[in-house]
Amino acid sequence: MDTRQSVFPVVVLLCLAADPGRSDAQSAGTSAAPTTEEAPGAAVPTPPATVIRTAGGVTIRAVRIPEPLRIDGRLEETHYSTVPAISDFIQQEPEEGEPATEKTEAWIFFDNRNIYVAARCWDSHPERAIENEMRRDGLNINQNENFTVIFDPFHDRRNGLVFQTNSLGGLRDMAVTDEGNPSLDWNTVWDARTSRFDEGW
């Protein structure tokens, strides 16, 4: 079983999505970096890399796209080949901090209405996959092949909103408070679709 739990600092997402009227300055793959002051005629700053790793942690940059993505699990839009993927994940268990044993690529996009998180998960032993849960908020999703994202809207590293899907496309979401106390009663409107490719899902 390969569970992939990834924590993305959502403060970047909220800042980028807060002003949907700036679509002229933020097109796919060319989101403008924030500046404190821009003189007329000044060159547009180079956008930061999709992933920035420092001693203080990892910062993920969401990329504005001009039109909604198709939610079909196929990842066929050109964004997946032109926008660098988030990769080089590390383990939480069993060897915290060690490189992940399976390759994962992820992307975070947004438009005027939605935030999209997409992932391509490689699996060197698909015959060992556990896939048996499609009930909404089913506890077994956590025991299946799954991909999990936690949004931290207050950037306090204590409270968050969890979105989890398994390789079948099952949905599980919850709110976490004070670094625990997960509430499965929290439900919001979201969707997930999955599909398989030769080396994974």
N, C-alpha and C positions, 0 to 999 in steps of 0.2 A: 504494500500500500504506500502511496506517495501523496501526502497531503502538503499542499503548497499554501502557506499563509504568508501574506505579504502586507506590510504596513506602509502606507503611503501618506506622507504629511499633507493633509488636505488644504492647509493654509495657502499653498500655491494655487490650487484649483479655485478656491474662493476668490482670490485676488484677480485671477485672470477672467473668471466668469462674471465678475461683479459689474462690468460695463459692457453689455452686449452691443451697444451702439458703435463700438470701435472696430467693426468688422473690416473697415477699409485699411486699418493699420495692422490687423492680425489675420493673415490668411494661412492656409494650411502650410505648416512647416516653417512659417516666418513670423511667429508671434513677436511683437515688439517687446523688448525688455523695458521694465519700468525705469523711468529717470525722474530725478527731482526737478529738473528744469531743462527745457528744450528751446534753444534759440531758433528763430525762424530761419529756414534753410539749412539747419544743422543736419548732418548725416544721421540716418536712422541707425541706432546701435545694433550690433550683431546679437541675435537672440542667444541665450545661454544654451548649453547642451541639454539634451533631454534628461540626462542624469548627471548630477554633480555630487561627487563623494569627497567629503572632508573628514578631518578628525572628529568633528562634531556630529557627523551623521550623513544622511543621504537626502538630497533634495531632488524631487521629481518635477519636471515641467510638463504641464498639460499643453496640448497643441490645438489651437482653434482650427476647425474645418468649416468650409463654406456651406456644406449641406449635410443633412442627417446621414448617418451610416445605416446600412441594411443590417438588421439584427438577425443573422442567419448562421453564425458560427463559422463561416467559411473564410473570413479575413481576405477577401479578394480585391478590395479597393486598393488603389495605388498608394494610399497613405501608409500601408504596411510595408511597402518597399522603399518609400522615400523618407519616412520619418524613422530615425534610429530607435531601435527597441530598447526598453529597459531590460537589462539582463544581469548576469553575474550575481545571482542571488546567493545568499548564504543560509546555512541551516539554523533552525532554532532547536530542533531535536533530530537525532540524538546527540550530535556534536555541535554545540552552539558556537557559531562563528566560523565554522568550516565551510568550504565551498559546497553548494548544493550538488547532490549526486546525479541529478537529472537536469537537463537544460530547460529553462523557461524564458520566454520572451513576452514582454507585456508592453502595452501602449495605453496612454490616457489622452483622450481627445475631448473636445467640447464644442458645442455650437450654441445658438441663442436659447435653446430649450433644454438641452441634455448634457450630461457628463457620461462619457463612454469609457469603460475599462475593458480592454481586450487582452487575451493571452493565448499563446501557443505553447503547449506543454508536451515536451518530448517524454517518451516512455520506452525504455530499453527492454522492458519485460511486460508487454501488454497482456500476456496470458495470465499474469498474476493480479490484474486489475480487479478491484471490488466495485461493482456498480449495481446497486439494488435499491436505491431510494429515490422516489419521485414525489413523495408527499411534501406539501408546503411546510416548511419549518421542521421537517423530519429530523430527529436526532441522529439517524444513521448517515446523513449527508457528511457529517464530520468523520465517519469511518470509511467513506468512499474516496475514490480519487476526487480531489476537490481543489478549487481555487478560491481564495478568500481575500477580500479587501476590507480594511478598516479605515473609515474616514474619521478624522479627528478635527471636527469643525471649530473647536475652541483652542486648538493647538496647546492643550494642557497635558497631553499624554496620560490622561486619566479617564476621559469620557469619549465614547465613539459610537459610530454606527457601522454595523458589520453586515457585509453582503457576501454570501457564499453560494457557489454553485458547484455541482459535481459534473462528471463527464457525461451524464445523461441529460443535463440541463435542469436538474431539480433546484428549487429556490429555498434558501434559508436566510433570514435576516433577523437582526436583534439590535437592541440598544444596550450599551455597556456603560455603567456609571461607577465612578470611584475604583477604577481598575478591576472591576468584577461585576457582580450582580447583573448578569445578562438577563434581559427581558425579551422573551420570544413573543410577548404580546404586542411589541412594537412592529408594525408592518407598514410598508410604504409601497408606492407604485413603482415597480421596476421590472425588467425582463432580462432573460438570459437565454441564449441558444448555443448549442455546442455541435461540433461535427468532428469526424476523425480524419486524420491524414496518415500516410504510411508509417510515420515514426511516432505518432502520439495523437493528441486531441486538442 
